[in-house]
Structures are given as C-alpha cells and as structure tokens.
Amino acid sequence: MADRGLPVRFGWFLVPEAADPPGLLAEARLAERAGFDLIGIQDHPYQRRYLDTFSLLGALATATEQVGLFPDVASLPLRHPAMLAKAAASLDLLSGGRFELGLGAGAFWDAIAAMGGPRRAPAEAVEAIEEAIGLLRLLWSDQRSVRFQGRHYQVAGVRPGPAHPIGIWVGAYGPRMLGLVGRLADGWVPSSSYMPPERLAGAQARIDDAAAEAGRDPAAIRRLYNVSGRVGPGGGGFLDGPAGQWVDQLLPLVVEAGMDTFVLWPSESPASQLERFAAEVAPALRQAVAAHRGPG
C-alpha cells in the first residue's frame, strides 16, 4: 500500500483507570484542545482497575465537542453484536456523529472465560467476527425487521434502531483476520507491540489483495496504528527520543507503508507527553509528509 495522500491524523490512547474518573474527562478535553483527532479506549471488561469502556465513551461523548471517539478495540466475545449495534449507534448520536466502532475477535481467553464469555479457537474467532460484522450492518440498516441465523449469533425479528451507519475498524494480525479486514472492514487497527513496522508491508499486501478480490477499493480502508513511546531526550529505540527521531521513524510509515493515523499510548507521564507530542511531533510530521508529497 503506497501513500494514498490522505491527511495524517493523530489519536490519543486514553487508559480507562477507574481511580480518577474526573481526571479521565480532563485528559480527554486536554487532548481535544491540543488538536488530537481521535481518542481510543481499550476494552478489557475483566480488568478490575478499569472503567467499562462503553460507559466511559458515553461520558466522553458529552464532555467533548469535536474529537472522534472509538473503542480500541471492543472485545466481541463479551459484547453481543446486537447490543454493540445499539450502543454504537447511541454513542454516535450522543456525540454528534463522532463515533466509530473498533472491533476485535478476542484475546486473553482465560479472562474472557472467567466472565462467562466463550473460549474460541482461532478459526472460530474469525468466523464469529465475520458474523458479527454482517449482523451489525443489518442492525444499522433501515430494514423494518432483522432475522439472522449464524453459528455464533442469532436474532429473530429485531427491529433496527436508531439506524446510523458507523465505520467498523478491526484489530487484526493473522492472515485470516487480515483477509477479513480487506473483505469487510472500514479500517485496520494494529498495535506496534504486536505488529512491528517491518511487518506492516506484508500485512498491508494481504489486506489489499483481499479487498481487490472482493471487488472493493483498498484505498477506502483506513489504516490506523497504535504506537507506544516517549518524546524526549536520550532513548534511541523505536519512538523513544526527541521529536526529530519520531518524525524520521513515522514518515516512512505514511509515505511507504500507507498508514494514515497514529494513536499514541505514551510510555510515561501522559499529560506532559500529550502536550509534547501535540506541539513537537504532530506538526513536524505533517510538514514532513507535505514536503515529501510536494505540490499537488
């Protein structure tokens, strides 16, 4: 996937720590004021120290005005797609159209099973998320009634509503999941800790090939990248160093690997890292991308 010329966007990975709910709202407002385009929130309902992701997203929908919101990514095994459809459409309306649905097939299966969720083998997890995407689309449609009979999910005469189409961004790493992104999803959301930069090209090719085989335009699929790091002196590893190093390491991910959005999870001091990234990295990277692309 070559550079598609899209504007580079930036997201903030807000950790839903339950110890300080007002602090989370303040952090989200700070990210919005700093110019971040998105706020993503991980979804681990079994983590006792975390707030429920969708409850927090509801609070953020009314506490912010412009920044986009999404679960990064929703744990499908613990969230039935019929309820996900209702929650996502409601959040999109409450936020004035700023919500997208990040969706994952599942991880940490022991913890999921401890909460009563299913323990799925890899092939079953792919099958389940494919069913879920189809059901979500139906439940956001203008059909009077929806019936769906799958192996993992069934509904019998559900009336959709509120009908509100929303983008589905899938977290994916293996070949089958990457193929599913190409065939069915509106976006891809990997994390650098599981999908390092050197693996992006192969994964992008798998997505593009699957999209083309399905008659879809690969360029219509958003490419987001969760990245963890620190802006500051010293360091020297991937995304650990001064702003110039960040620009040097992120630029090829835009113009060569085809990523269009970076969601930052800082490795230290969120408040100061948020401000440094927004002031030093984001504008410099946008300027470097514009210079690389040239006029027009």
C-alpha positions as CSV (number, residue, x, y, z in Angstrom):
1,M,0.0,0.0,0.0
2,A,1.7,3.2,-1.2
3,D,0.9,6.6,0.2
4,R,-2.7,7.5,-0.7
5,G,-2.3,11.2,0.1
6,L,-4.7,11.2,3.0
7,P,-4.2,13.8,5.7
8,V,-2.2,12.4,8.6
9,R,-4.3,12.1,11.7
10,F,-3.4,11.6,15.4
11,G,-5.2,9.8,18.2
12,W,-4.7,9.6,22.0
13,F,-4.9,6.3,23.8
14,L,-6.8,7.1,27.0
15,V,-6.3,4.4,29.6
16,P,-9.6,3.9,31.5
17,E,-8.2,3.9,35.0
18,A,-11.1,3.8,37.5
19,A,-9.2,5.6,40.2
20,D,-9.8,9.0,38.8
21,P,-12.9,9.4,36.5
22,P,-12.8,13.2,36.6
23,G,-9.2,13.1,35.6
24,L,-10.1,11.0,32.5
25,L,-12.6,13.6,31.4
26,A,-10.0,16.3,31.9
27,E,-7.4,14.3,29.9
28,A,-9.9,13.9,27.1
29,R,-10.6,17.6,27.0
30,L,-6.9,18.3,27.0
31,A,-6.4,16.0,24.0
32,E,-9.2,17.8,22.2
33,R,-7.7,21.2,22.9
34,A,-4.3,20.0,21.8
35,G,-5.6,19.1,18.4
36,F,-5.9,15.3,18.5
37,D,-8.3,13.9,16.0
38,L,-9.3,10.8,17.9
39,I,-9.5,9.3,21.4
40,G,-9.3,5.5,21.6
41,I,-10.0,3.4,24.7
42,Q,-9.0,-0.2,25.2
43,D,-11.8,-2.6,26.1
44,H,-10.9,-5.1,28.9
45,P,-14.0,-5.6,31.0
46,Y,-12.3,-8.2,33.1
47,Q,-9.6,-5.7,34.3
48,R,-10.8,-4.7,37.7
49,R,-8.9,-1.4,37.7
50,Y,-10.6,-0.1,34.6
51,L,-13.9,1.6,34.0
52,D,-16.3,0.0,31.5
53,T,-15.2,1.3,28.1
54,F,-18.6,2.0,26.7
55,S,-19.8,3.8,29.8
56,L,-16.7,6.0,29.7
57,L,-17.3,6.6,25.9
58,G,-20.8,7.8,26.8
59,A,-19.4,10.3,29.3
60,L,-16.8,11.5,26.8
61,A,-19.5,11.9,24.1
62,T,-21.0,14.7,26.1
63,A,-17.8,16.0,27.7
64,T,-16.1,16.7,24.4
65,E,-17.2,18.6,21.2
66,Q,-15.0,17.8,18.3
67,V,-12.7,14.8,18.9
68,G,-13.6,11.4,17.4
69,L,-14.2,8.5,19.8
70,F,-13.8,4.8,19.4
71,P,-13.1,1.6,21.4
72,D,-9.6,0.4,20.6
73,V,-10.9,-2.3,20.2
74,A,-14.2,-3.7,21.6
75,S,-14.0,-7.3,23.0
76,L,-16.5,-9.1,20.8
77,P,-16.8,-12.3,22.9
78,L,-18.1,-10.2,25.8
79,R,-20.3,-7.9,23.8
80,H,-23.1,-9.4,21.8
81,P,-23.2,-7.6,18.4
82,A,-26.9,-6.7,18.8
83,M,-26.0,-4.8,21.9
84,L,-22.9,-3.4,20.3
85,A,-25.1,-2.1,17.4
86,K,-27.4,-0.3,19.8
87,A,-24.6,1.1,22.0
88,A,-22.6,2.3,19.0
89,A,-25.5,4.0,17.3
90,S,-26.5,5.7,20.5
91,L,-22.9,6.9,21.1
92,D,-22.7,8.2,17.6
93,L,-25.9,10.2,18.1
94,L,-24.9,11.5,21.5
95,S,-21.6,12.7,20.1
96,G,-23.0,14.3,17.0
97,G,-21.5,11.7,14.6
98,R,-18.1,11.4,16.1
99,F,-18.1,7.6,16.9
100,E,-16.5,4.7,15.1
101,L,-16.6,1.1,16.2
102,G,-13.2,-0.6,16.8
103,L,-13.8,-4.3,17.0
104,G,-11.6,-7.3,18.0
105,A,-12.1,-11.0,17.7
106,G,-10.9,-11.5,21.3
107,A,-7.8,-12.0,23.4
108,F,-6.9,-13.0,26.9
109,W,-9.3,-16.0,26.7
110,D,-8.8,-17.1,30.3
111,A,-10.1,-13.8,31.5
112,I,-13.0,-13.8,29.0
113,A,-14.0,-17.3,30.1
114,A,-13.8,-16.2,33.7
115,M,-16.5,-13.6,33.0
116,G,-18.7,-16.2,31.3
117,G,-17.7,-15.5,27.7
118,P,-16.9,-18.1,25.1
119,R,-13.4,-19.5,24.7
120,R,-12.9,-19.6,20.9
121,A,-10.3,-21.3,18.8
122,P,-8.6,-19.0,16.2
123,A,-10.8,-20.2,13.3
124,E,-14.0,-19.8,15.5
125,A,-12.9,-16.3,16.5
126,V,-12.6,-15.3,12.8
127,E,-15.9,-16.9,12.0
128,A,-17.6,-15.1,14.9
129,I,-16.3,-11.6,14.0
130,E,-17.4,-12.1,10.4
131,E,-20.9,-13.0,11.6
132,A,-20.9,-10.0,13.9
133,I,-19.9,-7.5,11.2
134,G,-22.8,-8.8,9.0
135,L,-25.2,-8.5,11.9
136,L,-24.0,-5.0,12.9
137,R,-24.6,-3.8,9.3
138,L,-28.1,-5.2,9.3
139,L,-28.9,-3.6,12.7
140,W,-27.8,-0.2,11.4
141,S,-29.9,-0.6,8.3
142,D,-33.4,0.8,7.5
143,Q,-34.9,-2.6,7.4
144,R,-38.2,-3.0,9.4
145,S,-37.1,-6.2,11.0
146,V,-33.8,-8.3,11.1
147,R,-33.5,-12.0,11.2
148,F,-30.1,-13.6,11.3
149,Q,-29.1,-17.2,11.8
150,G,-25.3,-17.8,12.3
151,R,-23.3,-20.4,14.2
152,H,-22.4,-17.9,16.9
153,Y,-25.1,-15.2,16.7
154,Q,-28.8,-15.3,16.0
155,V,-31.6,-12.7,16.2
156,A,-35.2,-13.3,15.4
157,G,-37.2,-10.3,14.2
158,V,-35.2,-7.5,15.9
159,R,-36.3,-4.0,14.8
160,P,-33.2,-1.9,14.0
161,G,-32.8,1.5,15.6
162,P,-31.5,4.0,15.9
163,A,-30.3,3.4,12.3
164,H,-27.0,5.1,12.0
165,P,-24.2,3.7,9.7
166,I,-20.8,3.6,11.5
167,G,-17.3,2.6,10.4
168,I,-16.0,-0.7,11.7
169,W,-12.3,-0.7,12.3
170,V,-10.9,-4.2,13.0
171,G,-7.9,-5.1,15.1
172,A,-6.1,-7.9,13.1
173,Y,-2.8,-9.6,12.9
174,G,-3.0,-13.1,11.4
175,P,-3.6,-13.9,7.7
176,R,-7.3,-14.8,8.1
177,M,-8.1,-11.7,10.1
178,L,-6.2,-9.5,7.7
179,G,-8.1,-11.0,4.8
180,L,-11.4,-10.3,6.7
181,V,-10.3,-6.6,7.0
182,G,-9.8,-6.4,3.3
183,R,-13.2,-8.0,2.5
184,L,-15.4,-6.5,5.1
185,A,-13.9,-3.7,7.3
186,D,-13.7,0.1,7.0
187,G,-10.4,0.3,8.8
188,W,-7.5,-1.7,10.3
189,V,-6.2,-1.0,13.8
190,P,-3.0,-2.9,14.7
191,S,-0.6,-2.1,17.6
192,S,3.1,-1.7,17.1
193,S,3.8,-4.1,20.0
194,Y,2.1,-6.9,18.1
195,M,2.7,-5.7,14.5
196,P,6.1,-4.0,14.4
197,P,6.9,-1.7,11.4
198,E,8.8,-4.3,9.5
199,R,5.7,-6.5,9.3
200,L,3.4,-3.7,8.0
201,A,4.1,-4.1,4.3
202,G,3.2,-7.8,4.3
203,A,0.1,-7.2,6.3
204,Q,-1.0,-4.4,4.0
205,A,-0.5,-6.5,0.9
206,R,-2.8,-9.2,2.4
207,I,-5.5,-6.6,3.1
208,D,-5.2,-5.1,-0.3
209,D,-5.3,-8.4,-2.1
210,A,-8.4,-9.5,-0.2
211,A,-10.1,-6.2,-0.9
212,A,-9.4,-6.4,-4.6
213,E,-10.6,-10.0,-4.7
214,A,-13.9,-8.8,-3.1
215,G,-14.3,-6.0,-5.6
216,R,-13.5,-3.3,-3.0
217,D,-11.2,-0.3,-3.4
218,P,-8.3,-1.0,-1.0
219,A,-7.7,2.8,-0.7
220,A,-11.1,3.1,1.0
221,I,-9.9,1.2,4.1
222,R,-8.5,3.4,6.9
223,R,-5.1,2.3,8.3
224,L,-4.6,3.3,12.0
225,Y,-1.5,2.3,14.1
226,N,-1.4,2.2,17.9
227,V,2.1,3.2,18.9
228,S,3.7,3.4,22.3
229,G,6.7,5.6,23.0
230,R,8.2,8.7,24.7
231,V,9.1,12.1,23.3
232,G,12.2,13.4,25.0
233,P,16.0,13.4,25.1
234,G,18.0,10.3,25.1
235,G,16.5,7.0,24.2
236,G,17.3,5.7,20.8
237,G,14.8,2.9,20.3
238,F,11.7,2.9,18.1
239,L,9.7,6.0,19.1
240,D,11.9,6.7,22.1
241,G,13.7,10.0,21.7
242,P,13.4,13.6,20.5
243,A,10.7,14.8,18.1
244,G,13.0,14.7,15.1
245,Q,13.6,11.0,15.7
246,W,9.8,10.4,15.8
247,V,9.4,12.2,12.5
248,D,12.2,10.2,10.9
249,Q,10.6,6.9,12.1
250,L,6.9,7.8,11.4
251,L,7.4,9.4,8.0
252,P,8.1,6.2,6.1
253,L,5.1,4.5,7.8
254,V,3.0,7.1,6.0
255,V,4.6,7.5,2.6
256,E,5.9,3.9,2.2
257,A,3.7,1.7,4.4
258,G,0.4,3.6,3.8
259,M,-0.6,4.2,7.4
260,D,-2.8,7.3,7.8
261,T,-3.4,7.6,11.6
262,F,-1.2,7.2,14.7
263,V,-2.8,6.6,18.1
264,L,-0.3,7.4,20.9
265,W,-0.1,5.4,24.1
266,P,2.8,7.2,26.0
267,S,5.2,5.1,27.9
268,E,5.5,7.8,30.7
269,S,3.7,10.9,32.1
270,P,0.6,11.1,29.9
271,A,-0.1,14.8,30.5
272,S,3.4,16.0,29.5
273,Q,3.7,13.5,26.7
274,L,0.3,14.6,25.3
275,E,1.4,18.2,25.1
276,R,4.9,17.5,23.8
277,F,3.6,15.2,21.1
278,A,0.9,17.7,20.0
279,A,3.4,20.6,20.0
280,E,6.5,18.9,18.6
281,V,5.7,15.7,16.7
282,A,2.3,16.2,15.1
283,P,3.0,19.5,13.2
284,A,6.5,18.4,12.3
285,L,5.3,15.1,10.8
286,R,2.5,16.8,8.9
287,Q,5.1,19.2,7.5
288,A,7.5,16.4,6.5
289,V,4.7,14.5,4.8
290,A,3.6,17.6,2.9
291,A,7.2,18.2,1.8
292,H,7.6,14.6,0.6
293,R,4.4,14.7,-1.4
294,G,5.3,18.1,-2.9
295,P,2.9,20.5,-4.6
296,G,-0.5,19.0,-5.5
